């Protein structure tokens, strides 16, 4: 019943948009005199991966000399939920042009919330605090991303990324055979939209707008006296072109009216 | 109830004998490992953490490997942070050997600190092996961190303990300085951590250019109003030359600047001064486009000034703007600025700020050399390199001359770690030990992705996001 193939990569794009917010965060360590000892860009990755790929990429040398490099950040999508608060009419459509100028008909998008968990794994509390402090001020509690969700028709949507909660885990207690694990988990909701299939529209482009003006509101008796007509300039301009308009004002004293069916004055 | 005084529970001689036997057994059945003490560079007393450490000492000591069945099974874990190894080993070392061999040397460091001769780090607990120190395990070529030191196992045989058991787990690396002078140890982190790449220029070639003079040229464009709110560089148009020949029309470009987020026109430079213009009736200058408003300028016409520079050799290794000097006899000397491509390192053009006037013959053009330092040498692994302008320091992890790219003048590929900041193109990168010096052509501050651990996807996110994200203003989290 559903059956029409389409795939706009909307969730993937939302993942990319979310990820790029956190891909340029640095931490610093200082020398005893306060000068910078080292500056590290915090590695970020989408957590879920194929196990064999992780093994061959991250342990190409089987005798890997260390346990892991830190600090690291990882995020993953943990939930998808319909958002009724942003619901629009299910039958409403809008039209847009694709890159070739064809008119497309698209149903209004369906609002969905995607929940993300961003995890920060560090060796030192100070590292984690440096990272977290570089993130938090930008979420009040949301930060808007403008994402080209449907690139075929250039449909950009503002996607608020809302910070929901911050949890931290610092397992410093216990025996000395267990390492301290310092993980901050920031939970976000991305308020994105799901689009259905993009259909060809049978409607043509509006290339001419004509408005008749009357001296009386009683259109049974009144006749049009002025006409305002607008056409694009040049007349064969496409929606993507940088075109202007040609306006025309006409006065009439012939007591005629425009017939939409015959498309002439009678 | 006191012990029977007619029996000894362990005389000194018996204890020495046991210790000697243990030492001998360790030397026969043990393996050599390297004990690498942690030096505390900076400690946070509030959060109670050693923020910065370095490991630059090493002590070889025999140890019994108490893992006859190897590492515990299932010690490589798939986590949300990628692969994490949990290999553990237990090592038994002689208490006497540690106290007589390692402790005195570490005590020497402590004395140096107490005397004020060592000021850049602290050491703690020099009389015993301590948690947080590293063990280099040569059989597996791995770095382990001591998690716990067991000192009472076996439990007071003949009234004394003779060994330390070091319970170790693979080290979690965070760009610490590991510079033990044992290359095998130092190279364990060769491909680990945050590694950035520098492309270094070879020997510079000085660019050359010629100048031509003419009469009735547009000698300069005076900016009367710098305008505001430009989102791109506006187009400058100069009215056509009265000669009617299109090839005589002067051309110019706008140079914009941003102050407080507002982009305006900073200056206008001529790319061609034209010819045949009327000195008493300068051409009209119009500034259009760029989505801004308000910029306005007027032209000045002069005779016998430089109306064009022609690059005859684009040179090599220009990563900062070279200085252009116009040498010739004139009433007023010409002033020019060079444009260059920091990626290719070549001079791309010379623009006229003021053409000067009164030249009787075409002046000569001098372009400063791409690099004022003599370049050469070979960087060595582990040495510190310093950027001559930025002052940024880093440790060399890899260096190679890319003869596959240019046989005659090959660029250098340098990978470094433990950076103290960012390097900037155009500065000299100087090796502390090798004195190798080259000019930095470009700097990639993304983690080098062909190292063994390719966890990071920072760059991939940025590349993909550039296609779909619309940061009309700026990305507050920073852009590459």
Interface residues (C-beta under 8 A of the other chain):
Chain A: X13 X16 X17 X19 X20 X21 X22 X23 X24 X25 X29 X30 X31 X32 X33 X35 X36 X37 X38 X39 X40 X41 X43 X44 X45 X46 X47 X48 X49 X51 X54 X55 X57 X58 X59 X60 X61 X63 X64 X65 X66 X67 X68 X69 X70 X71 X72 X74 X76 X119 X121 X123 X124 X125 X126 X127 X129 X134 X138 X143 X145 X146 X147 X148 X149 X151 X156 X175 X176 X177 X179
Chain B: X41 X42 X44 X47 X49 X51 X52 X76 X78 X80 X81 X82 X83 X84 X85 X86 X87 X119 X120 X121 X131 X140 X141 X142 X143 X147 X148 X167 X169 X170 X171 X172 X173 X174 X175 X177 X188 X189 X192 X193 X194 X418 X419 X420 X421 X422 X445 X446 X447 X452 X453 X454 X455 X456 X457 X458 X459 X461 X462 X464 X465 X467 X468 X469 X470 X471 X472 X475 X476 X477 X478 X479 X480
